[in-house]
Amino acid sequence: VQLVESGGGLAQPGGSLRLSCAASGFRFSSSQMRWDRQAPGKERELVAHITSTGSSTYYTDSVKGRFTISRDNAKNTVYLQMNSLKPEDTAKYYCSTLDIWGRRYWGQGTQVTVSS
């Protein structure tokens, strides 16, 4: 299993970024995917989740209405569109998946910094 995140960087408050997570080594189209984030000194938290077909999504309250998770099963990629960014969104963002045995696999993460 390999998960490679990209798209992080520096954004101004109110700005946007689009994160991508390229997946390989497993049956992506059959797998639920999620984005988590971890800010310095804080625990990792679930940000968004999407089912294998993309028919159902979940968002933590703090990002509802601002972030959108989506996927392209033909490209084995999951995305996180982040709009109206706030300084409190600053964190390292990770994508992950869970295999049928309950093992979770993580990417290396991509840093998002929101600052003026």
C-alpha positions in Angstrom: 0.0 0.0 0.0 1.3 3.4 -1.0 -0.3 6.7 -0.4 1.3 9.9 -1.6 -0.2 13.3 -0.6 0.5 16.5 -2.5 -0.9 20.0 -2.9 0.0 21.5 0.5 1.6 24.8 0.9 1.1 28.3 2.2 -2.3 30.0 1.8 -3.7 33.3 3.0 -6.8 33.3 5.3 -9.8 33.0 3.1 -7.8 31.2 0.4 -8.0 27.8 -1.1 -5.9 24.7 -1.6 -6.6 21.4 -3.1 -4.9 18.3 -1.7 -4.4 15.1 -3.6 -3.6 11.6 -2.5 -2.4 9.2 -5.1 -3.0 5.5 -4.1 -1.4 2.3 -5.2 -0.9 -1.3 -4.1 -4.5 -2.0 -3.2 -8.0 -2.1 -4.7 -8.6 1.6 -4.4 -12.1 1.5 -5.9 -13.3 -0.8 -3.1 -11.7 1.1 -0.3 -13.0 3.9 1.9 -10.6 6.8 2.2 -10.2 9.6 4.7 -8.2 12.7 5.4 -6.9 13.5 8.9 -4.8 16.4 10.1 -2.4 17.0 12.9 -1.4 20.4 14.2 1.7 20.9 16.4 1.1 19.8 19.9 -2.3 18.4 19.1 -3.7 15.0 18.4 -4.4 13.8 14.9 -8.1 14.4 14.0 -10.4 13.1 11.3 -11.2 15.8 8.8 -13.3 14.0 6.1 -14.2 10.5 5.0 -15.5 9.1 1.7 -17.0 5.8 0.9 -15.6 3.6 -1.9 -18.0 4.8 -4.5 -18.1 8.4 -3.3 -21.8 8.2 -2.5 -21.4 9.2 1.1 -19.1 11.6 2.8 -18.5 12.8 6.4 -16.9 16.0 7.7 -15.9 17.1 11.1 -17.9 20.1 12.2 -15.1 22.6 11.9 -14.7 22.1 8.2 -18.3 21.6 7.1 -19.3 23.9 4.3 -15.6 24.8 3.6 -13.9 21.5 2.7 -15.0 18.9 0.1 -13.7 15.4 -0.2 -13.9 13.6 -3.5 -12.3 10.8 -5.4 -11.6 9.6 -8.9 -11.5 5.8 -8.9 -10.2 5.8 -12.5 -7.1 7.7 -11.3 -6.8 6.1 -7.9 -6.8 9.5 -6.3 -8.7 11.1 -3.5 -8.9 14.9 -3.1 -9.6 17.4 -0.4 -10.7 20.8 -1.7 -10.2 23.4 1.1 -11.9 26.8 0.7 -12.2 29.7 3.1 -9.1 28.6 4.9 -8.5 29.7 8.4 -5.3 29.9 10.5 -6.6 27.1 12.6 -6.6 24.8 9.5 -2.8 24.9 9.7 -1.6 21.3 10.1 -0.1 18.4 8.4 -2.7 16.6 6.4 -2.7 12.8 5.9 -4.7 10.5 3.8 -5.3 7.0 4.9 -7.2 3.8 4.1 -8.2 0.7 6.1 -7.7 -2.8 4.8 -10.1 -5.7 5.2 -8.1 -6.9 8.3 -8.5 -3.5 10.0 -5.0 -2.2 9.5 -4.8 1.5 8.6 -2.2 2.7 6.2 -1.1 6.4 6.1 0.7 8.6 3.7 3.6 10.7 4.6 1.5 13.9 4.9 1.5 17.3 3.3 1.9 20.5 5.3 -0.8 23.2 5.0 0.0 26.6 6.5 -2.6 29.4 6.6 -1.1 32.7 7.4 -1.1 36.3 6.2 
